[in-house]
Amino acid sequence: MRVTKAFTFLEVIIGFAIITVLFLPVFFALTSTLQDTERCYAEITAIAHGKFVMDTVLFQIPWRCIHEGNPCIFSDPKNVGTVVSLLQSIVPKMFPDGGAGGMLVGDGILTDVRGYQYRTRLKCIDLDNVFLSFGGETFLPNKITGKDADGKYNLMKKLILQIKWSLRKGTDPKTDPNSKSLFLVAIKSDLER
């Protein structure tokens, strides 16, 4: 009679336990790398959207159409058809779901294709008390320009953009205590008058 060698059930269990212990660090490394990739994706998307908003506000939207507030309001006081059309098409792309009562406001929430949400808000401050110096002389805006569309002697606006996002998909960053924020600050000058 021939005796065949085989593994006992206990030896098989011990073998699987050893393999599991050996591959557990690899599994955790892959999981951690995936989480880091997701965090980087969310941050890169926030930066790209912030750059899009700031570039659009600084270089495409006329100065007179950006009004002071937190959030700022976009409207053309001259009511030029092409400018109004531009505002109506571009502001919802910068601030999705941000229209309040038909107004174009600098506040909205964007949801990307992966389900992350980005709350974007643009604050505008009129810098109407900033003086200008030329050739050793100092000038206040009310001495060198007329009133703007908002009735102020103003030549500069300070723009503060905040983008806030959650690292959990489908979560409004406003309600997430662990949300991340990015701030972009710029000064826009009136070159139209």
HUKA-V909036 format. One record per pair of residues at least 24 apart in sequence whose ideal C-beta (glycine too) atoms are under 10 Angstrom apart, sorted by the first residue. I is the first residue (numbers start at 1). J is the second residue. D is the distance in Angstrom with one decimal. If there is no record, write none. Layout:
BEGIN
<<I:J:D> <I:J:D>>
END
This chain:
BEGIN
<<35:167:8.7> <38:114:7.7> <38:116:8.4> <38:167:7.5> <38:169:8.6> <39:116:10.0> <39:167:5.9> <39:180:8.7> <41:112:8.5> <41:114:6.9> <41:116:7.8> <42:112:8.0> <42:114:8.0> <42:116:4.9> <42:117:9.6> <42:118:8.2> <42:165:5.6> <42:166:8.2> <42:167:6.2> <42:168:9.8> <42:169:9.2> <42:180:7.7> <43:116:9.9> <43:163:9.9> <43:165:7.9> <43:167:9.2> <43:180:7.1> <43:182:8.0> <45:110:8.6> <45:112:5.4> <45:113:9.4> <45:114:8.4> <45:116:6.8> <45:118:6.9> <45:163:9.3> <45:165:7.8> <46:110:9.3> <46:112:9.5> <46:116:8.6> <46:118:5.6> <46:120:8.8> <46:163:4.8> <46:164:8.4> <46:165:5.2> <46:173:9.8> <46:180:7.5> <46:181:8.9> <46:182:5.4> <47:163:8.1> <47:182:6.6> <47:184:9.1> <48:163:10.0> <49:93:9.9> <49:94:8.2> <49:96:10.0> <49:110:6.3> <49:112:8.6> <49:118:6.0> <49:120:6.7> <49:161:9.7> <49:163:6.4> <49:165:9.3> <49:182:9.4> <50:118:8.9> <50:120:7.5> <50:161:5.8> <50:162:8.8> <50:163:4.8> <50:182:5.8> <50:183:8.7> <50:184:5.2> <51:161:9.6> <51:184:7.8> <52:90:10.0> <52:93:8.2> <52:94:7.0> <52:120:9.9> <53:90:9.8> <53:91:9.9> <53:93:9.1> <53:94:4.7> <53:95:7.8> <53:106:8.4> <53:108:9.8> <53:110:9.9> <53:120:6.4> <53:121:10.0> <53:122:6.8> <53:159:9.4> <53:161:5.8> <53:163:8.1> <53:184:8.0> <54:94:9.5> <54:122:8.6> <54:159:7.2> <54:161:5.8> <54:184:5.2> <54:185:9.1> <54:186:5.9> <54:188:9.8> <55:186:9.7> <56:86:9.8> <56:90:6.0> <56:91:8.9> <56:93:8.3> <56:94:6.0> <57:90:9.4> <57:91:9.6> <57:94:7.7> <57:106:8.2> <57:122:6.8> <57:124:8.9> <57:157:9.5> <57:159:6.2> <57:161:8.0> <57:186:7.8> <57:188:7.2> <58:159:7.6> <58:186:5.9> <58:187:9.2> <58:188:5.7> <58:189:10.0> <59:188:9.4> <60:86:7.2> <60:87:10.0> <60:90:6.9> <61:86:7.3> <61:87:7.0> <61:90:7.3> <61:91:8.3> <61:94:9.3> <61:188:9.0> <62:86:8.7> <62:87:9.2> <62:149:9.8> <62:190:9.5> <62:191:9.7> <62:192:6.6> <63:148:8.1> <63:149:9.0> <63:154:9.4> <63:155:9.1> <63:156:9.3> <63:157:7.2> <63:188:6.1> <63:189:7.5> <63:190:4.7> <63:191:7.1> <63:192:5.7> <63:193:8.7> <64:148:6.7> <64:149:4.6> <64:150:8.6> <64:190:7.8> <64:192:6.6> <64:193:8.9> <65:91:9.6> <65:104:9.0> <65:149:8.4> <66:106:8.3> <66:122:8.5> <66:124:5.5> <66:126:9.5> <66:149:10.0> <66:150:9.9> <66:157:6.1> <66:159:7.5> <66:188:7.0> <67:104:10.0> <67:105:9.8> <67:106:9.5> <67:124:6.7> <67:126:8.6> <67:148:9.9> <67:149:8.1> <67:150:6.2> <67:157:9.1> <68:123:8.9> <68:124:5.1> <68:125:6.3> <68:126:4.7> <68:127:9.9> <68:128:9.3> <68:150:6.9> <68:152:8.4> <68:154:8.8> <68:157:7.5> <68:158:9.6> <69:105:8.0> <69:106:7.9> <69:107:9.7> <69:122:9.2> <69:123:7.4> <69:124:6.2> <69:125:9.0> <69:126:9.8> <70:106:8.6> <70:107:8.7> <70:121:7.4> <70:122:8.6> <70:123:4.2> <70:124:7.8> <70:125:8.4> <70:160:8.4> <70:162:9.8> <71:95:7.9> <71:98:7.7> <71:100:9.0> <71:103:9.9> <71:105:4.9> <71:106:4.0> <71:107:3.8> <71:108:8.7> <71:120:9.1> <71:121:5.1> <71:122:5.8> <71:123:6.5> <71:124:8.2> <71:162:9.7> <72:104:9.5> <72:105:7.3> <72:106:4.3> <72:107:8.6> <72:121:9.0> <72:122:5.2> <72:123:6.4> <72:124:3.6> <72:125:9.1> <72:157:8.6> <72:159:7.7> <72:160:9.5> <72:161:9.9> <73:100:9.5> <73:103:6.1> <73:104:6.8> <73:105:5.7> <73:106:7.3> <73:107:9.8> <73:122:9.9> <73:124:8.3> <74:103:8.3> <74:104:4.1> <74:105:7.4> <74:106:6.9> <74:122:9.1> <74:124:9.6> <75:103:7.6> <75:104:6.5> <75:105:9.9> <75:149:9.1> <76:104:9.9> <76:149:8.5> <77:148:8.7> <77:149:3.7> <77:150:7.8> <78:149:7.4> <91:122:9.9> <94:120:7.1> <94:122:8.0> <94:161:9.6> <95:119:9.7> <95:120:5.8> <95:121:8.1> <95:122:7.5> <96:120:8.4> <98:122:9.7> <106:159:8.9> <106:161:8.2> <107:162:9.7> <109:164:9.4> <109:165:9.8> <109:172:6.9> <109:173:8.2> <109:174:8.3> <110:163:8.8> <110:165:9.0> <111:169:9.3> <111:170:8.2> <111:172:9.7> <112:165:9.2> <112:169:9.4> <114:169:6.6> <114:170:9.9> <115:168:9.1> <115:169:3.7> <115:170:5.1> <115:171:9.0> <116:165:6.0> <116:166:7.0> <116:167:7.9> <116:168:8.3> <116:169:5.8> <116:170:8.2> <116:171:8.5> <116:173:9.0> <117:164:9.1> <117:165:6.6> <117:166:6.2> <117:168:9.2> <117:169:8.2> <117:170:7.1> <117:171:6.6> <117:172:5.7> <117:173:6.1> <117:174:9.0> <117:176:9.1> <117:179:9.4> <118:163:5.6> <118:164:7.2> <118:165:4.6> <118:166:8.8> <118:173:7.1> <118:179:9.9> <118:180:9.9> <118:182:9.4> <119:162:8.0> <119:163:7.3> <119:164:4.6> <119:165:7.3> <119:166:8.9> <119:172:7.0> <119:173:5.0> <119:174:5.8> <119:176:10.0> <119:179:8.2> <119:181:9.3> <120:161:7.1> <120:162:7.3> <120:163:5.2> <120:164:7.9> <120:165:9.4> <120:182:9.7> <121:160:8.6> <121:161:7.4> <121:162:5.1> <121:163:8.2> <121:164:8.0> <122:159:6.3> <122:160:7.3> <122:161:5.1> <122:162:8.0> <122:163:9.9> <122:184:9.3> <123:158:8.3> <123:159:7.3> <123:160:4.4> <123:161:7.8> <123:162:7.6> <123:183:9.9> <123:185:9.6> <124:157:5.4> <124:158:7.3> <124:159:5.8> <124:160:8.0> <124:161:10.0> <124:188:8.7> <125:156:9.4> <125:157:6.8> <125:158:4.4> <125:159:8.1> <125:160:7.4> <125:187:9.9> <126:150:7.2> <126:152:5.8> <126:153:9.6> <126:154:4.8> <126:155:9.5> <126:156:7.9> <126:157:5.8> <126:158:8.1> <127:152:9.9> <127:154:6.9> <127:155:7.7> <127:156:4.2> <127:157:6.6> <127:158:5.7> <127:187:7.5> <127:188:9.8> <127:189:9.4> <128:152:4.8> <128:153:5.8> <128:154:4.2> <128:155:8.2> <128:156:8.4> <128:157:9.5> <129:153:9.1> <129:154:9.1> <130:154:8.8> <130:155:7.4> <130:156:5.8> <130:158:9.4> <130:187:9.3> <132:156:9.3> <141:190:9.3> <144:193:10.0> <145:190:7.8> <145:193:6.0> <146:193:7.1> <148:190:6.9> <148:192:9.3> <148:193:7.7> <154:190:7.2> <155:188:9.9> <155:189:6.1> <155:190:4.9> <155:191:9.3> <155:193:8.2> <156:187:5.6> <156:188:7.0> <156:189:5.2> <156:190:7.1> <157:186:8.9> <157:187:7.1> <157:188:4.9> <157:189:8.0> <157:190:8.1> <158:185:7.1> <158:186:7.7> <158:187:5.7> <158:188:8.2> <159:184:8.1> <159:185:7.0> <159:186:4.8> <159:187:7.3> <159:188:6.0> <160:184:7.6> <160:185:5.3> <160:186:8.4> <161:185:7.6> <161:186:7.9>>
END
